[in-house]
Amino acid sequence: MDISIRKYKETDRDALVDYKLNEQQQIYSSLPLDVLDDALKDENRTANIVVADDGKIVGFFVLHKHYQHEGYDTPHEVVYVRSLSINEQYQGNGYGTKVAQYLPVYVQENFSQFDHLYLVVDGENQGAWNLYERAGFLHTATKEDGPIGKERLYYLDLARSYVPNLKVVLDEEAESPNVQFNLVLDDLVAGHIDGEITEKKLLINNIFVEEEFRERGIAESAVRQLGTAVRKYLKTVDTVEVFVSESELTDIFTRAGFVHPHDTSEENHYQKLVRY
């Protein structure tokens, strides 16, 4: 299964007539035809569609330049993802995951003058958090009283490299307390992240990428996905820690949301909460 993302064309309109979302989903997103005409009239908005490999339109979203979401102070030179959805009849087939993974590269290619991408997610929708965090988005703020309740703001740095089809998968053969996550790219193991569990923490000991896969941003993409992988596979772990020995790795971890713990005096010590 694969997808392509492209800008809306007027010949797509008829296909959007049959586009459906259930009642609950329409609380958090809009049907394409409800927002399409406003997008087409606004030079700062671009309507986009998601096409399956059989040619069917399975998804829709709007990219909105310079948008400011109520309650958040974000830069003027930004792009927001809005009204993103998958047609109800195609849900459950992995299309949402594919869209999230390919979205960074699509925006980089079509909005190259922008460095900041944002989106707002329903605060109770953990499935959506995981999906966007796997794609490289960082949770930067939570608003308790948004227009539809609790919501979370996610940010993605468009100046970085992204590897859309990278998967971080637990190696079931590692013996506790040791942990190994394999970095799988196009069904090939491109590297691994090694660590060990102590109490409720995962301590990262090593990141390795095979030589033939280096210079492709795999380590950085893997670290961005790590929180989601830990939530999925390691149910008792709520924090990931690392002691960084190289400045290049420091940048990789800090860009993925790792910070100095309050109770440390070691400058190379970083951690990230993965359950909150």
Residue pairs with C-beta under 8 A, 6 or more apart in sequence:
1 52
1 53
1 93
1 94
1 95
1 98
2 52
2 53
2 98
3 50
3 51
3 52
3 53
3 58
3 59
3 95
3 98
3 99
3 102
4 50
4 51
4 53
5 48
5 49
5 50
5 51
5 99
5 102
5 103
5 106
6 48
6 49
6 51
7 46
7 47
7 48
7 49
7 110
8 36
8 39
8 40
8 46
8 47
8 48
8 49
8 60
12 49
12 57
13 33
13 36
15 56
15 57
16 32
16 33
16 36
16 57
16 60
17 33
19 31
19 32
19 33
19 57
19 60
19 87
20 31
20 87
20 88
20 89
21 29
21 31
21 85
21 87
21 88
22 88
25 85
25 88
27 148
28 122
28 125
28 148
29 83
29 84
29 85
30 83
30 85
31 85
32 47
32 60
32 83
32 85
35 47
35 62
35 82
35 83
36 47
38 45
39 45
39 46
39 47
39 62
40 47
44 64
44 65
44 66
44 67
45 62
45 63
45 64
45 65
46 62
46 63
46 64
46 65
46 110
47 60
47 62
48 60
48 61
48 62
48 63
48 106
49 57
49 59
49 60
50 57
50 58
50 59
50 60
50 61
50 86
50 95
50 98
50 99
51 57
51 58
52 58
52 90
52 95
56 90
57 87
58 86
58 87
58 90
58 95
59 84
59 85
59 86
59 87
59 90
59 95
59 96
59 99
60 83
60 84
60 85
60 87
61 81
61 82
61 83
61 84
61 85
61 99
62 81
62 82
62 83
63 79
63 80
63 81
63 82
63 107
63 110
63 111
64 79
64 80
64 81
64 82
65 78
65 79
65 111
65 114
66 76
66 77
66 78
67 78
67 79
67 80
67 82
68 74
69 80
69 118
69 120
69 153
70 146
70 147
71 143
71 146
72 118
72 120
72 141
72 143
72 153
74 116
74 118
74 153
75 116
77 113
77 114
77 115
77 116
78 114
78 116
78 117
78 118
79 107
79 111
79 114
79 116
79 117
79 118
79 158
80 117
80 118
80 119
80 120
81 103
81 117
81 118
81 119
82 119
84 99
84 119
86 95
86 96
86 99
96 131
97 131
97 134
100 131
100 132
100 134
100 135
100 137
101 134
101 135
101 164
101 165
102 164
103 117
103 135
104 117
104 135
104 136
104 156
104 158
104 162
104 164
105 162
105 164
107 114
107 117
107 158
108 158
108 162
111 158
114 158
115 157
115 158
115 159
116 155
116 156
116 157
116 158
117 137
117 155
117 156
117 157
117 158
118 153
118 154
118 155
118 156
119 132
119 137
119 153
119 154
120 146
120 151
120 152
120 153
120 154
121 128
121 129
121 132
121 151
121 152
121 154
122 128
122 148
122 149
122 150
122 151
122 152
123 142
123 143
123 144
123 146
123 149
123 150
123 151
123 152
124 149
124 150
129 139
129 152
129 228
130 228
130 231
130 232
132 154
133 139
133 154
133 224
133 225
133 227
133 228
134 225
134 228
135 156
135 162
135 164
136 156
136 160
136 162
136 221
136 224
136 225
137 154
137 155
137 156
138 154
138 155
138 156
138 224
138 256
138 257
139 152
139 153
139 154
139 257
140 153
140 154
140 155
141 152
141 153
142 150
142 151
142 152
142 153
143 150
143 151
143 152
143 153
144 150
157 255
160 217
160 220
160 255
161 216
161 217
161 220
161 221
162 217
162 221
163 185
163 216
163 217
163 218
163 221
165 185
165 186
166 183
166 184
166 185
166 190
166 218
166 221
166 222
166 225
167 183
167 184
167 185
167 225
168 181
168 182
168 183
168 184
168 193
168 222
168 225
168 226
168 228
168 229
169 181
169 182
169 184
169 229
170 179
170 180
170 181
170 182
170 229
170 233
170 234
171 180
171 181
171 182
171 192
173 180
174 180
176 197
177 196
177 197
177 198
178 194
178 195
178 196
179 194
179 195
179 196
179 197
179 202
179 234
180 192
180 193
180 194
180 195
181 192
181 193
181 222
181 226
181 229
181 233
182 189
182 191
182 192
183 189
183 190
183 191
183 192
183 193
183 209
183 218
183 222
184 190
185 213
185 218
189 210
190 209
190 210
190 213
190 218
191 207
191 208
191 209
191 210
191 213
191 218
191 219
191 222
192 206
192 207
192 208
193 204
193 206
193 207
193 208
193 222
193 223
193 226
194 204
194 205
194 206
194 207
194 208
195 202
195 203
195 204
195 205
195 206
195 240
196 202
196 203
196 205
197 203
197 234
197 236
197 237
200 236
200 237
200 238
200 239
201 237
201 238
201 239
201 240
201 241
201 271
202 230
202 234
202 237
202 239
202 240
202 241
203 241
203 242
203 243
204 240
204 241
204 242
207 219
207 222
207 223
207 249
209 218
209 219
219 249
219 252
220 252
220 255
220 256
223 252
223 253
223 256
224 255
224 256
226 240
226 256
227 240
227 256
227 257
227 272
227 274
230 237
230 240
230 274
231 274
231 275
237 274
238 273
238 274
238 275
239 271
239 272
239 273
239 274
240 258
240 271
240 272
240 274
241 261
241 269
241 270
241 271
242 249
242 253
242 258
242 269
242 270
242 271
243 266
243 268
243 269
243 270
244 250
244 253
244 268
244 270
245 268
250 268
250 270
253 270
253 272
254 270
256 272
257 272
258 270
258 271
258 272
259 270
259 271
259 272
260 267
260 269
260 270
260 271
261 269
261 270
261 271
